[in-house]
Amino acid sequence: MKTNIYKILLSFLILMLPCWLYAQQPALPQQTDRWAIQPDGSIRWTINGRLPHADHIEMSGEKVSVWVQYGLDSAGRSSVSRTVVFPTFRMLPDATRSHIDYTFLDNELPRFFINSRQLKTDLSVGKKSGNLTYNIKSISHKGIMRIEAITTNPGLVKIDRSIFPSVDKPMVIEKFVFTNTTDKPVSISMESLKREVKTDSITSKVRPHTVIMASIGAGSRVVQPGGYTAFAVYYMATDFPAQPITVNADAEEKAREKRINTILSPLQLQTPDNLLNTEFKFAKIRGTESIYKTKIGYMHGPGGLAYYAAIWANDQAEYTYPFYAFLGDSIGNLAAMTSYRLFARYMNPEYKAIPSSIVAEGDAVWQGAGDRGDQAMLAYGASRFALAYGHPDSAKVLWPLITWCLEYCHRKLNDQGVVTSNSDELEGRFPSGKANIPTSSLYYGALVSAANLGKQLHQPKAQTDEYLKQAAVLKVNIEKYFGGRVEGFETYKYYETNNVLRAWICVPLTMGILNRAEGTVNALFSPRLWTADGLATEAGKETFWDRSTLYALRGVFQAGKTERAMDYLRYYSRRRLLGEHVPYPVEAYPEGNQRHLSAEGGLYCRIFIEGVFGILPTGFNSFDCTPRLPKGWNEMSLNNIHSFGHVFDLKISRLNNRKLNITITKGSKIIKYKINDGSTQTIAL
């Protein structure tokens, strides 16, 4: 009798464990902002204690990227280090990291003098030597890093310092504007400087490369009270150093500002929450600026001092390009088509895996992790991009790649009907088994999108019907193979024998597979997976990758858990925008030291496009819309959307507790729909 009672009690405890774990989910940690949003849309750190502090940020143009590491020590003394990357200036042999890069420190700058006293801009400030102290008052970001400082001992000038990449040249500019804050004339000068270094001729690709650091506008000026003068330094690569070099720092700055505004103008998020609106803007900047003009065309690259003039099946094909299909950035769409064409070069009749990455401006490949599920990534990303982009001619170009990748995945199905692969997106960093949940989920999403795309391209009905049939069977097999109880949650095993929670169990939610949504959402937000920086890659480990957190937040919205998703989205956005490491989503930690890789910016924006606004492309001019309007909001909008062959605004507004209005504005034409909250509306433009 006692044995039966114990069995009943044990069964009850097992059933109640997920509920108990959900109840144990702690409140999100309190955050103390270091940065503040400004009226012009920038963020600013006003130096008011809480030192020491250091951070880093990356900014990119078509021919250059600059990684700036900056900080203040406990005494308020500053340091700035710039690592300048030249993606199209390469060394041999061809490899992912064969670009050249150089680091420049503050003590390498030309010397500045104010009233004949040297201004020291780095940690080597020495009051006893008679140098002027350089005292930073604030730092701000909005596509250009701006540092505001003053001189003390005594106070003579205000210094506005800016660092930014050229839009279209292999060059970074650092500009110094000195404003006289006294009631007397002040003499200000900068020494002339030019330094050159040339790469080894034997290992340089094509020809030796020369990197130049030089001053602009050197000399001495007398600045009247209230007046100002400007100097600049440039960091540049060239293969022809004997040719005259003319640099207009003001024109370069205006061009950079124009490029940033070009990125910010389309696809504007408007919600009652300015924090989310602002982080959305910053994610657009980083997600779009990192496109490099190479010898084979525009190539989006992750960056991070490692990944340039190269593309990946995940970062670019899966993450970024479906976002570009809504943004309307002409360079971004060109980069998408260039990349998909590059991958398509490696299709073959034997159905050997397409390389995971094409590097060195297209001259080499990387396939060090074998098949990571790359074909599922390519088929999913290309079919989503083709539908949302809304250009039939482009879709026809992509169709052979999509169908080849789908056939490849079909041939990789195991006896249980899920897709096998050598590794996964994490490339062996964590166990992935012989078949993993993201790859099969991506394949499922690709089959559904390809069926819709095939209809638009007037492909045989038998083919599109077959894709839908395969998707239905795969959905059942995903449940049978991966579905299970993991650490007390009814969710998914990452691979067949996995018994520890993993972050990427979120992927089925983003593909509309919701039969385990409740348990999966509870698992994602449980103390086992959720950390101060988002999802741990594996429960109990310190490693985190933002890309899985961004996927998860999107998926939780798609699962209809709006209020829970919004709490975690606000927390995450505040940490990334106003916390200790700003202003973009990051790659990972401890690997990469939270680099600002570019593709994560696109994934952040897709939380809103596909999660909050619930846009699912179904045709060249049609989509399903399942909006998730938070209870505290009366309306939200995505404006100036460039997608489905049109430019339009999408507004969601609350009619009452149960009803929502969807308003589509396209030029002078307005289309309105009334739906139940949580329902889906098919929209044709």
MONOR-V416202 format. One record per backbone hydrogen bond with DSSP energy under -1.0 kcal/mol. CO is the residue of the C=O (numbers start at 0). NH is the residue of the N-H. If there is no record, write none. Layout:
# MONOR-V416202
co-><CO	CO>
nh-><NH	NH>
This chain:
# MONOR-V416202
co-><0	1	2	3	4	5	6	7	8	9	10	11	12	15	16	17	18	19	21	35	37	41	42	43	44	52	54	56	58	61	63	64	65	66	67	68	69	70	71	72	76	78	80	81	82	83	84	85	88	89	94	97	99	101	103	104	105	110	111	112	113	116	117	125	126	131	132	134	136	137	138	139	140	144	145	146	147	147	148	149	151	155	156	157	158	159	160	161	162	163	166	168	169	170	171	172	173	174	175	176	177	178	179	185	186	187	188	189	192	194	196	199	202	204	208	209	210	211	212	213	215	218	220	222	223	226	228	230	231	232	233	234	235	237	239	247	248	249	250	251	252	253	254	255	256	257	258	259	260	267	269	272	273	274	275	276	277	278	279	280	281	282	283	284	288	289	291	293	296	298	301	302	302	306	308	310	311	313	314	315	319	320	322	322	323	325	328	329	330	331	332	333	334	335	336	337	338	339	340	342	343	347	355	356	357	358	359	363	365	366	370	370	372	373	374	375	376	377	378	379	380	381	382	383	384	385	387	390	391	392	393	394	397	398	399	400	401	402	403	404	405	406	409	411	413	417	423	425	433	435	436	437	438	439	440	441	442	443	444	445	446	447	448	449	450	451	452	453	454	459	460	461	462	463	464	465	466	467	468	469	470	471	472	473	474	475	476	477	478	481	483	485	488	488	490	493	494	500	501	502	503	507	508	513	515	516	517	518	519	520	522	525	525	528	530	533	536	537	542	543	544	544	545	546	547	548	549	550	551	552	553	554	555	556	559	560	561	562	563	564	565	566	567	568	569	570	571	572	573	577	577	586	587	588	589	594	594	597	598	599	600	601	603	604	605	606	607	608	611	613	615	620	621	621	622	623	624	629	633	635	636	637	638	639	640	642	645	647	648	649	650	651	652	657	658	658	659	660	661	662	663	664	665	668	670	672	674	675	680	682>
nh-><4	5	6	7	8	9	10	11	12	13	14	15	16	19	20	21	22	23	24	43	40	37	140	35	138	71	69	67	65	292	60	84	58	82	56	80	54	78	52	75	72	70	68	103	66	101	64	88	99	204	97	90	85	83	81	107	108	190	118	188	116	113	131	130	129	119	151	149	46	147	44	145	42	162	139	160	136	137	158	134	132	180	150	178	148	176	146	174	144	172	61	170	236	165	234	163	232	161	230	159	228	157	225	222	114	220	112	218	214	212	210	203	91	206	198	237	196	235	194	233	231	189	187	185	226	179	177	175	215	173	213	171	211	209	242	251	252	253	254	255	256	257	258	259	260	261	262	263	264	638	636	276	277	278	279	280	281	282	283	284	285	286	287	288	290	300	298	296	293	291	597	305	306	302	360	357	316	318	319	320	323	324	325	326	327	641	332	333	334	335	336	337	338	339	340	341	342	343	344	345	346	350	312	365	310	363	362	358	356	369	421	422	376	377	378	379	380	381	382	383	384	385	386	387	388	389	643	394	395	396	397	398	401	402	403	404	405	406	407	408	409	410	412	419	416	413	426	428	420	439	440	441	442	443	444	445	446	447	448	449	450	451	452	453	454	455	456	458	457	463	464	465	466	467	468	469	470	471	472	473	474	475	476	477	478	479	480	481	482	492	490	488	485	490	483	436	497	538	504	505	506	512	511	516	519	520	521	522	523	524	525	528	529	535	533	530	502	540	536	588	547	548	549	550	551	552	553	554	555	556	557	558	560	559	561	564	565	566	567	568	569	570	571	572	573	574	575	576	577	33	34	545	593	543	592	586	596	600	602	603	604	605	606	608	609	611	612	614	627	625	623	684	617	618	682	615	680	632	653	651	269	649	267	266	647	645	642	640	664	637	662	635	660	676	654	655	674	652	672	650	670	648	668	665	663	661	659	678	624	622>
